[in-house]
Amino acid sequence: MKRFYYLLIFSFVTHFQAFCLQKNHEITDSSELTIGLTILDIIDVNDEDETITIEFFFTLNWLIDSLRNTEIAYSEEVVPWIEMQYLTELNSSFEKKIPVDGHGIASFHRKIIGTLRHSFDFTNFPFDHQDWKLVFFNVLGQTFRIRADTHYMGLHEDFIDPPTWRTNFTGVEEIKLRGPGPDIRGLAYNFEIKRNSTYYIWKVLVPIGLIVLMSWGVFWIRPEEIAAQLTVSVTAILTLVAFQFSVSQLVPPLSYMTTLDKYTVGADFLVFLAFLESLITSYQAQAQVGRHQFSAKIDRASRWIFPISFIFFILMLFYFKI
C-alpha cells in the first residue's frame, strides 16, 4: 500500500514539473522587461482640446532563454501586454516576426501615432511650458519588472520642433499608479514643451500696447475739442475690445486668469482712464469759467503719469510675475 502512495506522489510531482517547464517555455524565462521610447514627431499641440498628437517608436526587450537564435511569430500570448496611460491610438504598425538573439533576448518594435490627453497649465500663457509624460505599465498580473532601455530614449536625432513650441526630454522614472486595488508599477518618460512666445509678443502683446499708446493722444488735444478727444478714446476702446475678442480664442475657457488676461485687463483700465480723463478735462474747460488752465495742467501731468504707470505695470507683470 505504501508503495502505491509513493508511486502516486512521484507521478504527481513529475507531471507538475513538466507543466511548469512547459509554461516557462511558452511565455518567458525572465520577469524583467525593458522599454525604450523615441519621439519621432510632435504632429500637433491643441490648446483648446488640451491634447498632444505625437508619433513615436518604442521597443520591448525580454528574455526567452529557451528560444535562442530563432524568430517567432507575433501573438498576444508571446508579446507582453503593455498599456499606455491617457493615449488614444490613431495609427499603429509593428513587426510580424520577433527575433530572438543568441542571448535569448526577444526584441519587439512598434511605431504609433496617437493623441495624448494632458491637463494644460495656462497660468503663464503665452510664456508657459507644459510638462507631459508617456506612461507604460503592465497590467496582466504584474508579471514583469519594467526597466528603461537606455539605447532608445528621448527625441529622435532628426526630430523637428513644432512651429510654436520647443521640446525637451527631461528623464525617465519608475512610478506607481494608485487605485482602489493594488498599486501598478509603471515607467514614465518625461518631456517638456515650451511655448515660443515670440509669435505672441509681436502678434498680440505689441498691438495691444500700441492701442494703449493711441488712447493717450487725448492728452495732446486741447480740452475744448471734446469731439476729437471722444473720437480718439472711443476708437481705442472699440479696437481693444475687438482685438481681445479674437485673442480669447487662443485658449479654452478657464477658471483662472492667465498672464495675457492680466495684461489685457490692465490695458482696458489704462484706456478707460484715458477716456475718463478726457471727459473731466473737457467738462472743466467748457462748463466752468477759468478752469481751462487747470485742465491743461491735468493733460500735461497725464502725459507722464500714464506712461510711467504702464511701464510699472509691465515690470510687475512680466518681470516680478505678480
Secondary structure, 3 states (H helix, E strand, C coil): CHHHHHHHHHHHHHHHHHHHHHHHHHCCCCCEEEEEEEEEEEEEEECCCCEEEEEEEEEEEEECHHHCCEEEECCCCCCCCCEECCEEEEEEEECCEEEECCCCEEEEEEEEEEEEECCCCCCCCCCCEEEEEEEEECCCCCCCEEEEEEEEEEECCCCCCCCCEEEEEEEEEEEEECCCCCCEEEEEEEEEEEECCHHHHHHHHHHHHHHHHHHHHHHHCCCCCHHHHHHHHHHHHHHHHHHHHHHHHHCCCCCCCCHHHHHHHHHHHHHHHHHHHHHHHHHHHHHCCCCHHHHHHHHHHHHHHHHHHHHHHHHHHHHCCC
